[in-house]
Amino acid sequence: MRGCAVESVGRREFVRRFGGLAGLGLIACSSPLEPEDSPGALTPTGRTLRIVVVGAGISGLAAAYELSRAGHEVTVLEARERVGGRVLTLRSPFAAGHSAEAGAARIPPEHDLTLGYARHFRLETDRFYPEDGLFLRFQDGARSTVPPSSFLSEWPDFVKILGGSDRLPAAFAAELGNRVVSSSPVTEIVAGSTVRVTTGNGQSYESDRVLVTVPVPLLSGIRFSPALSAAKAEAMNGGFGYQSATRVFVRFRARFWEAEGLNGWGTSDWPEELWHPTWDASGPEGILLTYVRGDRADRLDALDQEARLARVLAHWESFLPGASAHAMSGVSHSWQRDPWSRAAWADPTPTQDSQLASELARPEGPVHFAGEHISAARGWINGAIESGLRAAEEIHRG
C-alpha cells in the first residue's frame, strides 16, 4: 500500500485540460500544498455576511468551509440525515472493515482540487485499480482475460481515498460543526432586503446571501420568490439532461474468482463495469459490484431488490461460474430513485449545455447557484468543488 504519490497539476494546466463554462472561473491554488493551506482559500475582507448554503454535498460543503474560514456566518441546510450528497460509502451489510462506493469513487490524477483537499485534511490516497491479477472481458457471449498492463493502459491512473470517499465530506463537516443542520429540506426561498429560507420542518433562517447547490431536478421542489428565470425554470422542469446510474453490491463468503487468477475487475457488454472494492482489504470475504448506467440502470431499477440481485447474479454466472453459490447477501443503490438526487450526474445535450449552463450559474439577486451540473468536470468530485469555490468567491467578493 502506498500513500498519495500523485502530484497536483497547476491552475493553468487544470484550466487547459478542463476548460471553463462561459463566465465560470476557478479559485487559484498553490502547489505543493501544505496541510494548513486549502485550494480554495479566500482572502478575508473584513466584511461579515450571513450566508445559508442549501445542500451539504461536496459543492455546498466546500463553499461553506471556505466562506466560514473567511469570516462569514454560514449555515448549511441538508435534507438528508447525512452529508456528502452523491458521495456515499456503504459499509453495511459487509464484513467489518469492508466498504464499497455507491457514488463518487475514483479520482483522476489531474483533479487537483480533490487531491488538494484530501491532502489538506490529511486523507491518504492509493491506487484505485489493482496492478496484478487478470481483468475480465465478456463480449458477445465470450469470456476473455486481460493482463493488467493491457487493461490499465486504457484507463487513467485513478486513485481513491483510503477508508472511503465519504471521509472527504466528513472532514468538511467536522470543521463546520454545528453550522451543518441535517434533516432540513428547504422548501422556500424569499429574497427581499434580506433572504428568508424556510425548511420542511418549519424552521426559518434570515441571511444576506443564499447559495443553492442541489441538483437541477430538485429546484422544482423549492418555492422561489421572486420566481427563477425562464431558463432555470426550463432546466428544472426536465430541460437539462441527467444520467441514470445504479450499482448492485454482492457480499461473497470467499473470493472464489481468485482461483482462476482473476482480480475481480472487468467489463461486459451489458454494458457494465465490474468492480472488486475489497481487492486490497483483508479477510476471506469479498465484495463485487456491477456499475451500470442509462437504460441498463433503468431496467434494473424496475425490479425489486430481491429480483435485482437475482438478475445480476444470473448475468455474472455467464463469466463468473459459482457466483450464485458463493453469494451471501446483496444491496443496491439507484441515484435516480434517491429522492434527494433523482439522477446520478448532469448530462445535458450540447444544445442544453450552450443555452442553459451559464444561466444555471447566474445569480438571481442575493441567491447564488453551484453544483457539479455547472462545472467544468460534471459527474466528478472535482467539478462539484470547482463550482462551489466559484460561487464562494462570487459571494465573498460581491
C-alpha positions in Angstrom: 0.0 0.0 0.0 1.3 3.4 -0.8 0.2 6.9 0.1 -0.7 9.7 -2.3 2.1 9.8 -4.9 0.1 11.8 -7.4 1.3 15.4 -8.0 -1.3 18.1 -8.4 -1.2 19.9 -11.7 -1.2 23.7 -11.5 -4.1 26.0 -12.1 -3.1 26.9 -15.6 -2.8 23.3 -16.6 -6.1 22.4 -15.0 -7.8 25.2 -16.9 -6.2 24.0 -20.1 -7.3 20.4 -19.7 -10.8 21.0 -18.5 -11.7 24.5 -19.9 -14.4 26.5 -18.2 -18.0 27.2 -19.0 -18.7 30.8 -20.1 -18.5 33.1 -17.1 -17.2 30.4 -14.7 -13.8 30.7 -13.1 -11.6 28.6 -10.8 -10.1 29.5 -7.5 -6.3 29.6 -7.7 -4.5 27.0 -5.6 -0.8 26.8 -4.8 1.2 23.6 -5.4 2.6 21.9 -3.5 0.1 22.4 -0.7 1.0 22.4 3.0 -1.5 20.8 5.3 -2.7 24.2 6.6 -3.4 25.5 3.1 -6.5 24.8 1.1 -7.1 25.0 -2.6 -9.9 27.5 -2.3 -8.8 29.8 0.5 -10.4 33.3 0.4 -8.7 36.4 1.5 -10.6 37.9 4.4 -12.3 41.2 3.5 -13.3 42.4 7.0 -17.0 42.2 5.9 -19.2 39.6 7.5 -22.2 38.2 5.7 -24.9 35.8 6.9 -25.0 33.0 4.3 -27.3 30.0 4.0 -26.0 27.1 1.9 -28.7 24.8 0.6 -27.3 21.3 0.3 -24.4 19.5 2.1 -23.0 17.8 -0.9 -19.4 18.4 -1.9 -20.1 21.7 -3.6 -22.0 23.1 -0.7 -19.5 21.9 1.9 -16.5 23.3 0.1 -18.2 26.7 -0.4 -19.3 26.7 3.2 -15.9 25.7 4.5 -14.1 28.5 2.7 -16.7 31.2 3.4 -16.6 30.3 7.1 -12.8 30.4 7.2 -13.0 33.9 5.5 -15.1 35.1 8.5 -18.7 34.8 7.3 -21.6 33.4 9.4 -22.5 30.2 7.5 -25.4 27.8 8.0 -25.7 24.7 5.8 -29.1 23.1 5.4 -29.2 19.5 4.3 -32.3 17.4 3.5 -30.7 14.1 4.3 -29.6 12.8 7.7 -26.0 12.6 6.3 -23.6 14.9 4.4 -21.9 14.1 1.1 -24.7 14.2 -1.4 -23.7 11.8 -4.2 -20.6 10.7 -2.3 -21.9 7.7 -0.4 -19.8 4.9 1.1 -21.6 1.7 2.1 -20.3 -0.4 5.0 -23.3 -2.5 5.6 -24.2 -5.3 5.1 -20.5 -6.1 4.6 -17.8 -7.6 6.8 -16.0 -5.4 9.3 -13.5 -3.2 7.6 -15.1 -3.7 4.2 -16.8 -0.9 2.2 -17.9 0.0 -1.3 -18.8 3.2 -3.0 -22.3 3.8 -4.2 -21.3 7.2 -5.7 -18.1 9.0 -6.4 -15.2 6.6 -6.1 -12.2 7.3 -8.4 -10.1 10.4 -8.7 -8.2 11.2 -11.9 -4.6 12.4 -11.2 -5.3 15.8 -12.8 -8.1 16.6 -10.4 -6.0 18.9 -8.3 -8.9 20.4 -6.2 -10.0 17.0 -5.0 -6.5 15.8 -4.3 -5.6 19.2 -2.7 -8.4 19.0 -0.2 -7.5 15.3 0.5 -4.0 16.5 1.4 -5.4 19.5 3.3 -7.4 17.2 5.5 -4.6 14.6 5.7 -6.6 11.9 3.9 -4.4 9.2 2.5 -5.0 8.1 -1.1 -3.9 5.0 -3.0 -4.4 3.5 -6.5 -7.9 2.6 -7.4 -7.3 -0.4 -9.6 -5.0 -3.4 -8.7 -1.8 -3.9 -10.6 -1.9 -7.7 -10.6 -4.3 -10.4 -11.4 -6.3 -10.8 -14.6 -9.1 -8.5 -15.7 -12.2 -9.9 -17.3 -13.9 -9.0 -20.5 -17.3 -10.5 -21.6 -18.4 -9.7 -25.1 -21.0 -11.4 -27.4 -21.2 -14.4 -25.0 -17.4 -15.0 -25.0 -15.2 -14.5 -21.9 -11.6 -13.4 -22.2 -9.0 -12.3 -19.7 -6.8 -9.3 -19.9 -3.4 -8.7 -18.3 -3.1 -5.6 -16.0 -0.7 -3.9 -18.4 -3.2 -4.0 -21.2 -6.3 -3.1 -19.1 -4.7 -0.3 -17.2 -3.3 1.3 -20.4 -6.9 2.1 -21.3 -7.7 3.9 -18.0 -6.1 6.9 -16.3 -4.1 6.4 -13.2 -7.1 6.8 -10.9 -6.7 6.9 -7.1 -9.1 6.7 -4.2 -9.4 8.0 -0.7 -8.4 5.2 1.6 -11.2 4.3 4.1 -13.9 5.6 1.8 -14.8 8.6 -0.3 -17.1 9.8 2.4 -14.1 10.7 4.5 -13.8 13.9 2.4 -17.3 15.3 3.1 -17.0 14.1 6.7 -13.8 16.2 7.0 -15.5 19.3 5.7 -18.5 18.7 8.0 -16.3 18.1 11.1 -14.7 21.5 10.6 -18.1 23.2 10.1 -19.5 21.5 13.2 -23.0 22.7 14.2 -23.1 25.0 11.2 -24.5 22.0 9.3 -28.1 21.3 10.0 -29.3 17.9 8.7 -32.9 16.6 8.1 -33.8 20.2 6.9 -35.1 20.2 3.3 -35.5 23.7 2.1 -39.0 24.4 0.8 -39.0 28.2 0.2 -36.5 31.0 -0.5 -37.9 34.5 -0.4 -35.5 37.3 -1.4 -36.0 40.9 -0.3 -33.9 43.3 1.7 -32.7 40.0 3.3 -33.3 36.4 2.3 -35.7 34.2 4.2 -35.1 30.4 3.9 -37.8 28.1 5.2 -37.4 24.3 5.7 -39.9 21.5 5.6 -39.8 21.2 9.4 -40.9 24.8 9.8 -37.6 26.4 10.6 -36.8 29.8 9.1 -33.4 31.4 8.5 -32.6 35.0 7.7 -29.5 35.7 5.7 -27.8 38.2 3.4 -26.9 35.6 0.7 -28.1 32.1 -0.2 -26.2 29.5 -2.1 -28.3 26.8 -3.7 -26.3 23.7 -4.6 -28.9 21.0 -5.1 -29.2 19.1 -8.4 -31.3 20.8 -11.0 -34.3 18.4 -10.8 -34.7 19.4 -7.1 -35.0 23.1 -7.8 -38.7 22.4 -8.6 -39.3 21.4 -5.0 -38.3 24.9 -3.7 -40.7 27.9 -4.0 -38.6 30.9 -5.1 -39.9 34.4 -4.7 -39.3 36.2 -6.9 -39.6 33.3 -9.4 -36.4 32.0 -11.1 -35.6 33.0 -14.6 -37.3 31.3 -17.5 -34.1 29.4 -18.4 -33.8 28.0 -14.9 -37.5 27.0 -15.0 -36.9 25.2 -18.3 -33.9 23.4 -16.9 -35.5 22.3 -13.6 -38.7 21.0 -15.4 -36.8 18.5 -17.4 -34.9 20.7 -19.9 -31.5 19.8 -18.7 -30.4 16.2 -19.1 -29.2 13.9 -16.3 -27.7 10.4 -16.4 -29.0 7.3 -14.6 -26.6 5.1 -12.7 -27.2 2.1 -10.4 -24.8 -0.1 -8.5 -25.6 -3.6 -7.2 -23.3 -4.9 -4.5 -22.9 -8.6 -3.6 -21.1 -9.9 -0.5 -19.3 -13.2 -1.1 -18.2 -15.7 1.6 -15.0 -16.3 -0.3 -13.2 -14.7 -3.3 -13.8 -17.7 -5.5 -12.7 -15.8 -8.6 -9.1 -15.7 -7.4 -8.8 -19.5 -8.0 -8.6 -18.6 -11.7 -6.1 -15.8 -11.2 -8.8 -13.2 -11.6 -8.7 -9.9 -9.6 -12.5 -9.3 -9.7 -12.4 -6.4 -12.1 -13.6 -6.2 -15.7 -16.2 -5.1 -18.2 -19.1 -6.7 -20.1 -21.3 -5.7 -23.0 -24.4 -5.4 -20.7 -22.8 -2.8 -20.6 -21.3 -2.7 -17.1 -18.2 -2.2 -15.1 -17.3 -5.0 -12.7 -15.5 -3.7 -9.6 -13.9 -5.5 -6.7 -13.7 -2.8 -4.0 -12.2 -5.2 -1.4 -9.2 -6.2 -3.6 -6.8 -4.5 -1.1 -8.8 -5.4 2.1 -8.0 -8.3 4.4 -10.3 -11.3 5.2 -11.6 -14.2 3.2 -14.8 -12.4 2.2 -15.1 -10.1 -0.8 -17.5 -7.7 -2.5 -18.2 -7.4 -6.2 -20.4 -4.8 -7.7 -21.9 -4.0 -11.0 -21.9 -0.4 -12.1 -24.4 0.3 -14.9 -25.8 3.4 -16.4 -28.6 4.6 -18.7 -31.1 2.0 -20.0 -29.4 -0.9 -18.1 -29.7 1.0 -14.9 -33.4 1.8 -15.6 -34.1 -1.8 -16.3 -32.6 -3.0 -13.1 -34.4 -0.3 -11.2 -37.7 -1.7 -12.5 -37.1 -4.8 -10.4 -37.5 -5.1 -6.7 -34.4 -5.6 -4.5 -34.5 -9.4 -4.5 -35.2 -9.7 -8.2 -32.5 -7.1 -9.0 -29.9 -9.2 -7.1 -31.0 -12.4 -8.8 -30.8 -10.8 -12.2 -27.2 -9.6 -11.6 -26.1 -13.0 -10.2 -27.6 -14.8 -13.2 -25.8 -12.5 -15.5 -22.5 -13.0 -13.7 -22.8 -16.8 -13.9 -22.1 -16.4 -17.6 -18.5 -15.4 -16.9 -18.1 -16.0 -13.1 -19.4 -19.5 -12.6 -20.2 -20.1 -8.9 -21.3 -16.6 -8.2 -24.8 -17.6 -7.0 -23.5 -20.4 -4.8 -20.9 -18.2 -3.0 -23.2 -15.1 -2.6 -24.2 -14.2 1.0 -26.3 -11.1 0.6 -26.7 -8.0 -1.6 -27.7 -4.4 -1.7 -28.1 -1.8 -4.4 -28.3 1.9 -4.8 -30.1 3.8 -7.6 -29.4 7.5 -7.8 -32.4 8.2 -9.9 -34.6 6.6 -7.2 -32.9 8.7 -4.5 -35.4 11.4 -3.6 -32.7 14.0 -2.9 -30.7 13.4 -6.1 -33.2 12.0 -8.7 -30.2 11.2 -11.0 -26.5 10.4 -11.0 -24.9 13.4 -12.7 -25.7 16.2 -15.1 -25.5 15.0 -18.8 -27.0 17.8 -20.9 -27.1 17.7 -24.7 -24.8 20.2 -26.5 -27.8 22.4 -27.1 -28.9 22.3 -23.5 -25.4 23.0 -22.4 -24.9 26.0 -24.6 -28.3 27.5 -23.9 -28.8 26.8 -20.2 -25.5 26.1 -18.4 -24.3 29.7 -18.0 -27.8 30.7 -17.0 -27.9 28.0 -14.3 -24.8 29.6 -12.8 -26.1 33.1 -12.9 -27.0 34.7 -9.5 -30.6 36.0 -9.1 -30.2 38.9 -6.7 -28.8 37.6 -3.4 -29.4 34.0 -4.5 -26.4 32.2 -5.9 -26.0 28.7 -7.5 -23.4 25.9 -7.6 -23.1 22.2 -8.2 -21.4 19.7 -10.5 -24.0 20.5 -13.1 -22.5 23.9 -13.7 -18.8 22.9 -13.5 -16.1 22.1 -16.0 -16.0 18.5 -14.8 -19.5 17.2 -14.5 -20.0 13.9 -12.6 -16.8 14.3 -10.6 -16.0 15.5 -7.1 -13.6 17.9 -8.7 -16.4 19.5 -10.7 -18.5 19.9 -7.5 -15.6 21.5 -5.6 -14.8 23.8 -8.5 -18.3 25.1 -8.8 -18.7 25.6 -5.0 -15.4 27.6 -4.9 -16.5 29.7 -7.8 -19.7 30.6 -6.0 -17.9 31.2 -2.7 -15.7 33.7 -4.5 -18.7 35.3 -6.1 -20.4 35.8 -2.8 -17.3 36.8 -0.9 -16.3 39.5 -3.5 -19.8 40.6 -4.4 
